[in-house]
Amino acid sequence: MEEIYDVAVIGGGPAGVAAAIYTSRKQLKTIFLTDTIGGQSVGSSGIENWIGVESLSGIELAKALEKHLRAQENINIQTSQRVSKLESTQNGVTIETEKGDTIKAQTAIITTGGRHRHLGVPGEEEFSGKGVVFCATCDAPFFRDKTVAVVGGGNSGLEAVVDLFPFAKKIYLIVLGDTLKGDPITQEEVKASEKVEIIYGANTTKILGEKMVTGLEYEEIPSDEKIKKTLDVDGVFVQIGSVPNTEFAKNLVETNDFGEIVINHKSGETSQPGVFAAGDATDTPYKQNNIAAGDAVKAALSAYDYVLKKRREQK
Ligand SMILES: Cc1cc2nc3c(=O)[nH]c(=O)nc-3n(C[C@H](O)[C@H](O)[C@H](O)COP(=O)(O)OP(=O)(O)OC[C@H]3O[C@@H](n4cnc5c(N)ncnc54)[C@H](O)[C@@H]3O)c2cc1C
């Protein structure tokens, strides 16, 4: 007979792991489908706000999450499983994965988080890993005594600049608007550094290079003449925010203009009955590990209530 899970948790960051631990402890038959376990902050060298632990690296957090997850019963854990489609059926949902597997469940909890937003300019993909960097914490140490450009004036851009302080000899901070948008304390730190030159009103148009990055081209805005300027740099850190990994669910659940899944923040319910979501994939205003995990617990308990109600109705 075809196997139908009570709940399918999609995504293996702090939200997914929290959701699966709770559904398993509620004795729900759970399948856990994820590309990788650990989530986005795996690239972080120091996480100092994971409640209960003073400081740990992203890798340590990922290992702790995986250990806790694997200590549970009732979970069919499948990694390297990217979900490509989520559809509703009469009795729940059907999930398709990029490997070609089809999985059925009564409920789904979407916790697929986000990924780095790209500039979409020439040279960005070509020199990715050859001077173009998306994870500042991971790669800043490779730019010792180098000149680099950080693109993005929000929190991720500012944090990338701070990550580069001990290494880079010169840091251009390329900002599209006319102000910085990140935390005031970090803004002050960045502005006070002699290494940093902030270029406001600059739209990055190209990343230049041969084998490796050699420069960044931008145009000043507003600019009627569209005059292009070039900076000689050894690296370009693209830090312009993230995009939610929700493409596979867009035909099923309501998303906002940013592609984030719209949820009921009390319950984690989406617009589709039986489908819940939590963490960075949703329209939660704060993208943080603790919030992702906490909201996922709410979603898991709501999924539990949903399954119980269905069971009672079927009796
Ligand atoms: C460099 C960096 C440092 C950070 N530092 C901190 C910090 O110090 N403190 C803090 O609170 N927050 C920090 N954050 C933010 C924090 O990482 C996120 O808020 C948190 O990871 C969100 O968790 P999540 O489970 O919702 O999603 P994610 O962590 O993004 O996890 C999503 C998971 O889903 C999987 N996935 C994606 N698409 C699919 C698919 N189609 N099918 C199956 N699986 C899929 C991914 O492999 C991943 O395992 C940091 C983020 C970054 C990038």
The ligand as a Tripos MOL2 file, in Angstrom:
@<TRIPOS>MOLECULE
LIG
   53    58     1     0     0
SMALL
NO_CHARGES

@<TRIPOS>ATOM
      1 C1         26.2740   34.2400    7.0020 C.3       1 LIG1
      2 C2         25.0460   34.2830    7.8790 C.ar      1 LIG1
      3 C3         25.1850   34.4740    9.2300 C.ar      1 LIG1
      4 C4         24.0480   34.4980   10.0560 C.ar      1 LIG1
      5 N1         24.2200   34.6960   11.4020 N.ar      1 LIG1
      6 C5         23.1370   34.6680   12.2110 C.ar      1 LIG1
      7 C6         23.2940   34.8190   13.6210 C.ar      1 LIG1
      8 O1         24.4110   35.0250   14.1100 O.2       1 LIG1
      9 N2         22.1920   34.7350   14.3930 N.ar      1 LIG1
     10 C7         20.9230   34.5350   13.8710 C.ar      1 LIG1
     11 O2         19.9640   34.4390   14.6330 O.2       1 LIG1
     12 N3         20.7500   34.4080   12.5350 N.ar      1 LIG1
     13 C8         21.8140   34.4710   11.6970 C.ar      1 LIG1
     14 N4         21.6380   34.3690   10.3450 N.ar      1 LIG1
     15 C9         20.2530   34.2060    9.8360 C.3       1 LIG1
     16 C10        19.8390   32.7450   10.0190 C.3       1 LIG1
     17 O3         20.8160   31.9160    9.4360 O.3       1 LIG1
     18 C11        18.4690   32.4770    9.3710 C.3       1 LIG1
     19 O4         17.4960   33.3330    9.9170 O.3       1 LIG1
     20 C12        18.0580   31.0310    9.6020 C.3       1 LIG1
     21 O5         19.0090   30.1400    9.0740 O.3       1 LIG1
     22 C13        16.7030   30.7290    8.9740 C.3       1 LIG1
     23 O6         16.4270   29.3990    9.1860 O.3       1 LIG1
     24 P1         15.4340   28.5570    8.2520 P.3       1 LIG1
     25 O7         15.4100   27.1870    8.8210 O.co2     1 LIG1
     26 O8         14.1690   29.2980    8.0960 O.co2     1 LIG1
     27 O9         16.1040   28.5590    6.8060 O.3       1 LIG1
     28 P2         17.5490   28.1640    6.3050 P.3       1 LIG1
     29 O10        18.5500   28.2660    7.3830 O.co2     1 LIG1
     30 O11        17.7550   28.9820    5.0790 O.co2     1 LIG1
     31 O12        17.4120   26.6370    5.9140 O.3       1 LIG1
     32 C14        16.7350   26.2410    4.7710 C.3       1 LIG1
     33 C15        17.0170   24.7810    4.4920 C.3       1 LIG1
     34 O13        16.1940   24.3430    3.4330 O.3       1 LIG1
     35 C16        16.9580   23.6140    2.4920 C.3       1 LIG1
     36 N5         16.3070   23.8310    1.1840 N.ar      1 LIG1
     37 C17        16.2390   24.9590    0.4450 C.ar      1 LIG1
     38 N6         15.4960   24.7690   -0.6670 N.ar      1 LIG1
     39 C18        15.0740   23.4800   -0.6210 C.ar      1 LIG1
     40 C19        14.2590   22.6820   -1.4590 C.ar      1 LIG1
     41 N7         13.7160   23.1490   -2.5760 N.pl3     1 LIG1
     42 N8         14.0280   21.3970   -1.1120 N.ar      1 LIG1
     43 C20        14.5590   20.8820    0.0260 C.ar      1 LIG1
     44 N9         15.3560   21.5940    0.8680 N.ar      1 LIG1
     45 C21        15.5860   22.8780    0.5460 C.ar      1 LIG1
     46 C22        18.3610   24.1570    2.5960 C.3       1 LIG1
     47 O14        19.3080   23.1700    2.2200 O.3       1 LIG1
     48 C23        18.4460   24.4790    4.0960 C.3       1 LIG1
     49 O15        18.8480   23.3540    4.8200 O.3       1 LIG1
     50 C24        22.7490   34.3360    9.4930 C.ar      1 LIG1
     51 C25        22.6210   34.1500    8.1180 C.ar      1 LIG1
     52 C26        23.7360   34.1250    7.3030 C.ar      1 LIG1
     53 C27        23.5800   33.9240    5.8190 C.3       1 LIG1
@<TRIPOS>BOND
     1     1     2 1
     2     2     3 ar
     3     2    52 ar
     4     3     4 ar
     5     4     5 ar
     6     4    50 ar
     7     5     6 ar
     8     6     7 ar
     9     6    13 1
    10     7     8 2
    11     7     9 ar
    12     9    10 ar
    13    10    11 2
    14    10    12 ar
    15    12    13 ar
    16    13    14 ar
    17    14    15 1
    18    14    50 ar
    19    15    16 1
    20    16    17 1
    21    16    18 1
    22    18    19 1
    23    18    20 1
    24    20    21 1
    25    20    22 1
    26    22    23 1
    27    23    24 1
    28    24    25 2
    29    24    26 1
    30    24    27 1
    31    27    28 1
    32    28    29 2
    33    28    30 1
    34    28    31 1
    35    31    32 1
    36    32    33 1
    37    33    34 1
    38    33    48 1
    39    34    35 1
    40    35    36 1
    41    35    46 1
    42    36    37 ar
    43    36    45 ar
    44    37    38 ar
    45    38    39 ar
    46    39    40 ar
    47    39    45 ar
    48    40    41 1
    49    40    42 ar
    50    42    43 ar
    51    43    44 ar
    52    44    45 ar
    53    46    47 1
    54    46    48 1
    55    48    49 1
    56    50    51 ar
    57    51    52 ar
    58    52    53 1
@<TRIPOS>SUBSTRUCTURE
     1 LIG1         1 GROUP 0 **** ****
